[in-house]
Amino acid sequence: MALPPYVLAAIGTLALAAATLHHVLRTWARTRALKQLGEPPLAVFGSWPFGIDLVARIIRINLNNNHLEDARAWFTETGRHTVQLNFLGATLIMTDEPENTKALLATQFSDYGKGWILYETLKTFLGDGIFNTDGHAWSNSRHLARSIFSKERISDLHCFESHIQKMIKHIPADGTSCDLQNLFFRFTLDSATDFLLGESINSLDNPNVLFAKAFEHVQDVAATRANLGSWWRLYYSRTYGRDIKILEDFVEPYVERTILSARTDEKKEKNKDFCFLDALAEFTTDRRVLRDQFINMLLAARDTTAATLSWVFYELARNPLVFLTLKNEIVERLGTDTIPTYDDIKEMKYLQNVINETLRCYPAVGQNVRYALKDTTLPLGGGPDGLDRIYVRKGEPVGYSVMNMHRRSDLWGPDADEWKPERWYKSAPKPWTFLPFNGGPRVVSPIFFHFSATNMFFFKNSNFALTEMGYTIIRILQHFSIIENRDFSPRIMKKNIILTSGT
């Protein structure tokens, strides 16, 4: 016999009440437990429903391509170095505090990671590579990288020379204006593919290479989606799938060739040029692993190097005295023809200053994010003075702004906004205040950027990308006696995965 409607209604009401009570009690218990860990950040943005006011503001900043404003706004308006942003029903903690960054990247490393949201967002692009995984998968990638590159001579510079000479030929000798940033991205793509695959893609001679354009567009989409967090699926790109296929089709023949060579135990000549894929195949012939690690390493070797070189020459063009000082150092040691050695590069102090100062003012990854892998804390940001620890819920994202930390006047002096290579002749920066390529176990990447977490100075350890930067700057300044700025538009910082100039 069917129950009367009023009985069914009563049962439903009781069930709903019980579920609501259960949720309230669980939330109360969790909040109480979290408060035992620390306090929430006092400075909060996003007071309108769903944080619509904050969403509108973020859109405006992104449309203006003003990354410096983006990096600073949350902190300067509150006078705090850790704030909370509420938008679209989600919460984001932002910090530019060195101690918090140290916790995220080192001392509480196991508490924070890429998280499943970021992994799913970037999976079709970066797969299970070193920049998109946590835990065992990340540890395996890191082990592979260290095993491969510990055997090779990163200080061998011959792989750069032919590509640099080709790039120099593309710089007009008659004084015609030239877009150096475009050339730098093509140059580093050529040198990186040569180093990673054993042959260059030759984009300097073929600027319309499909792979290069697809690689750039995929990064644009990936960066936009990553900024949306759990709402990333809302951003649709009509050409994203096509561009991913272009990447796959490009990599596949190299992967197949590498696997065939490894399986047939093809003997390599002892003096054969280093090839990343061949070395990786000594550890695994899994097609997906080879593909994913190549794409991840290409991102590190090509984009961060090209972006930093672009900012170096952006500033040299606007600071002629620095240009002359640097050129004099180079010519006094090497003349205008001598090819630099690794020791030459690392012993040029002013060259080191120029690159360090560029990395301070324009870090390749100006902002980054980690997700809490469990209920945990950050050491600073709570209490009336911001000196108490704060709690972070499991799954909650924490963004850290290296860009703003590098320009804090209390850390770098009243001239922190000015590009001054001479500042590096003074005392060393405090630990965890200079993080151009992250820090801790995830320093980007142990292959290309190998720093000590507490002493991040140029050329303290051998690395690929910083060596390439120094070598390239030397060869260009040996060839040209002057650089002239012809772009007087306001500086634009374009925030993608990598920070580039939008002018």
C-alpha positions, -999 to 999 in steps of 0.1 A, spaced: 0 0 0 14 34 -10 22 59 18 1 90 20 15 121 3 19 139 37 40 110 50 62 110 20 66 148 24 75 144 60 101 117 53 116 139 25 117 169 48 134 149 76 159 135 51 167 169 38 170 183 73 193 154 83 215 160 52 217 197 59 225 192 96 252 166 86 267 191 61 266 220 87 282 198 114 310 186 90 316 222 79 317 234 115 340 206 125 364 212 96 364 250 101 372 244 138 400 221 129 413 245 103 413 274 128 435 253 151 460 253 122 459 291 117 438 321 107 423 331 74 439 360 55 424 393 67 427 411 33 399 399 11 388 409 -25 355 401 -42 326 413 -21 299 411 -47 279 379 -54 302 354 -70 329 380 -70 316 397 -101 334 429 -92 367 410 -90 361 391 -123 355 424 -141 387 438 -127 408 408 -137 394 409 -172 402 446 -175 438 441 -163 443 412 -188 429 432 -217 454 460 -209 483 435 -208 496 452 -177 511 423 -158 529 445 -133 496 461 -122 481 426 -120 510 415 -98 508 445 -75 472 455 -71 462 430 -45 491 439 -22 495 477 -26 458 484 -19 458 465 14 494 469 26 494 432 31 516 406 14 490 378 16 454 383 4 424 362 -4 404 366 -37 368 354 -40 353 349 -74 330 325 -92 323 306 -60 360 298 -56 388 311 -34 424 320 -43 451 330 -19 477 353 -33 511 360 -17 544 378 -25 559 369 9 593 350 6 586 328 37 552 317 22 569 310 -12 596 290 6 569 270 23 551 263 -10 582 253 -29 604 237 -2 597 234 35 561 223 30 567 208 -4 546 177 2 516 198 12 514 216 -21 515 205 -57 501 211 -92 468 195 -82 443 177 -104 426 209 -117 459 222 -132 468 187 -144 436 183 -163 438 218 -177 473 211 -192 471 174 -199 465 175 -236 495 199 -239 521 188 -213 508 153 -206 525 136 -178 557 156 -182 579 171 -154 560 204 -153 525 189 -150 527 161 -124 530 155 -87 541 126 -65 556 95 -81 551 106 -117 570 139 -110 597 121 -91 602 97 -120 605 126 -145 630 144 -123 651 112 -118 652 107 -156 662 143 -162 690 142 -136 703 108 -149 705 120 -185 720 154 -180 745 144 -153 763 125 -180 765 153 -206 786 184 -209 762 214 -208 792 237 -211 799 225 -247 788 256 -266 793 245 -303 756 237 -306 748 275 -303 772 290 -328 757 280 -361 722 291 -350 735 324 -337 753 332 -369 722 324 -388 702 347 -366 727 376 -369 723 374 -407 686 381 -402 694 413 -384 696 441 -410 730 455 -415 717 488 -430 701 501 -398 666 490 -407 643 483 -377 641 447 -365 619 428 -342 644 410 -320 619 392 -299 606 373 -330 641 364 -339 650 352 -304 620 329 -303 629 314 -337 666 311 -327 658 293 -294 633 270 -311 661 260 -336 688 255 -310 664 237 -286 651 212 -312 687 206 -323 697 199 -287 666 178 -279 660 160 -312 694 159 -329 683 182 -357 669 218 -360 635 228 -371 651 257 -390 624 282 -382 649 311 -387 649 302 -424 612 292 -424 593 316 -401 559 301 -410 567 266 -397 534 251 -386 548 236 -355 561 269 -342 527 286 -347 508 257 -331 531 256 -301 525 293 -294 488 291 -298 485 260 -276 504 279 -249 480 309 -252 450 286 -247 466 266 -219 476 298 -200 441 313 -203 425 280 -191 449 277 -162 439 312 -150 403 301 -149 410 273 -124 381 249 -120 362 268 -147 388 261 -174 364 242 -196 344 274 -202 372 286 -225 367 271 -259 392 273 -287 382 263 -322 417 255 -333 432 240 -301 425 204 -311 440 210 -345 471 226 -330 476 197 -306 475 173 -335 502 194 -353 524 190 -322 517 152 -321 524 148 -358 556 167 -355 570 147 -326 558 112 -337 585 105 -364 613 115 -340 598 93 -313 595 63 -337 631 68 -350 644 69 -314 625 38 -304 637 19 -335 673 29 -328 670 18 -292 654 -15 -300 680 -24 -327 708 -14 -303 722 8 -329 757 18 -319 763 55 -316 796 71 -326 813 80 -294 816 117 -304 781 121 -318 763 152 -307 741 149 -276 704 142 -283 679 143 -255 655 117 -270 682 92 -276 695 95 -241 660 93 -227 654 61 -247 682 44 -227 657 45 -198 623 41 -215 609 35 -250 573 44 -239 561 66 -267 540 88 -245 568 94 -220 591 104 -249 565 127 -263 556 143 -230 591 149 -218 602 164 -251 573 189 -251 580 199 -215 618 203 -221 611 224 -252 589 247 -232 618 252 -208 646 255 -233 629 277 -259 605 301 -242 622 311 -210 655 318 -228 639 337 -257 617 358 -233 647 367 -211 669 376 -241 641 398 -254 639 417 -221 677 421 -220 678 439 -253 646 458 -245 665 474 -216 699 477 -234 682 497 -261 669 521 -235 701 522 -214 730 531 -238 755 535 -210 748 499 -198 752 487 -234 786 504 -237 798 491 -204 788 455 -213 803 458 -248 836 470 -233 837 441 -209 831 417 -238 856 433 -262 883 437 -236 882 400 -229 874 385 -263 878 411 -290 852 411 -317 858 376 -332 869 352 -304 842 326 -296 836 326 -259 841 295 -237 820 285 -207 847 300 -184 846 333 -203 809 336 -199 808 329 -162 837 352 -154 822 383 -170 807 399 -139 789 427 -157 773 402 -180 761 383 -150 747 415 -135 728 423 -167 711 389 -168 704 387 -131 688 422 -131 667 412 -161 656 381 -144 647 402 -113 626 427 -132 611 403 -157 611 368 -143 601 343 -169 572 330 -148 559 361 -131 531 344 -112 525 307 -105 501 286 -85 501 255 -62 472 236 -49 469 224 -13 471 186 -13 457 185 22 444 209 49 476 228 57 491 262 65 512 291 53 536 307 78 525 343 73 494 364 65 471 360 94 464 382 125 462 420 127 499 425 116 500 396 91 526 378 110 505 348 121 501 316 101 470 311 80 452 279 71 447 266 36 419 241 28 427 210 8 422 217 -29 425 255 -24 449 273 -49 477 295 -36 492 319 -61 526 334 -56 538 365 -73 575 364 -80 571 395 -101 559 416 -72 584 400 -47 612 410 -70 600 446 -70 593 451 -33 611 482 -21 615 467 14 635 438 -1 653 455 -29 655 492 -19 637 523 -30 649 519 -66 634 484 -69 613 494 -100 644 505 -118 666 482 -140 701 487 -126 726 459 -132 750 477 -108 729 466 -78 744 431 -81 778 444 -72 764 450 -37 755 425 -11 737 393 -22 699 392 -19 684 374 10 674 337 5 641 332 -12 638 368 -24 652 361 -59 634 332 -76 635 337 -114 630 300 -121 612 288 -89 631 271 -60 632 239 -41 629 205 -57 609 220 -86 634 246 -97 628 250 -134 642 227 -147 669 206 -131 679 201 -167 681 237 -178 682 258 -147 701 241 -119 704 265 -89 709 262 -52 676 270 -35 693 295 -11 719 310 -34 704 316 -69 731 333 -87 739 332 -124 764 304 -132 768 291 -97 760 257 -113 762 245 -149 730 249 -169 719 250 -205 696 281 -208 716 306 -188 748 296 -207 729 301 -240 717 335 -228 752 347 -220 767 332 -252 741 349 -274 745 383 -257 782 381 -262 781 372 -299 755 399 -307 775 426 -289 807 415 -306 790 420 -340 771 452 -334 785 485 -320 752 502 -312 716 494 -305 688 520 -309 654 521 -294 627 530 -320 597 519 -300 584 547 -277 551 531 -269 544 523 -232 559 490 -219 535 461 -222 540 429 -203 522 401 -219 514 373 -194 512 339 -210 528 308 -195 560 330 -200 562 367 -195 570 385 -228 570 420 -242 538 430 -259 555 459 -278 
